[in-house]
């Protein structure tokens, strides 16, 4: 998946907030937006070694979709040149794949990143610990978590503690234009996430797939005999039509135990020892 120089892509792209902010940028990219202190160069396009972006086993698993990743880089560059902001921040686009493939016990699949600037962090449904208020979809997830397991509502929207325990927090599509839900659907990310699911199934071992919404459910044919927990998306637009009361957390743990695996401590949402 890497070029001879060890880099995945060679594309110096930055993340503009809006077209009106566009100004002179680096040589060779006239009119490109200079980054603000909160923006970063696409790490997979800077260039950066794939090993800096994902775990080594995911780097190998995603190698077959290298051409798709190059096409995505070009597509994202076109959006940037047109003045669109891309979410999440560049360094977080492939963050889900920092959870090693060989440690994944549960995969939670959503739709695409939050389209609100400052919300998406590269882990599906998660936000930065300081984000207030948390997105409504995540508030609904916490409501169901409390109802299902009896645990208190977590103090922040950070779900990195789940990732630390082997929960792959994966969106079906990994980028979005700011303010435009589903704006990167059909560009190629689906082929990347298809490859990720195929890699998990081929790996074998204990695995449960939690599929929330129609986009996630399209992955079911790839999952083979992997047990699934399915419902509508936790969005406020659909949660009352089958997400509430679906008990995804206790059901996933029961399915893990049936496979001889340890359950997830769903109450430990934040990363680090002793985190809530």
Secondary structure, 3 states (H helix, E strand, C coil): CCCCCCCCCECCCCCCCCHHHCCCCCCCCCCCCCCCCCCCCCHHHECCCHHHCCCHHHHHHCHHHHHHHHHHHHHHHHHHHCCCCEECCHHHCCHHHHCCHHHCCEEEEECCCCCCCCCCCCCCCCCCCCCCCCCHHHHHHHHHHHHHHCCCCCCCCCCHHHHHCCEEEEECCCCEECCECCCCCCCCHHHHHHHHHHHHHHHCCCCEEEEECHHHHCCHHHHCCCEEEEECCCCCCCHHHCCCCCCHHHHHHHHHHHCCCCCCCCCCCCCCCCCC
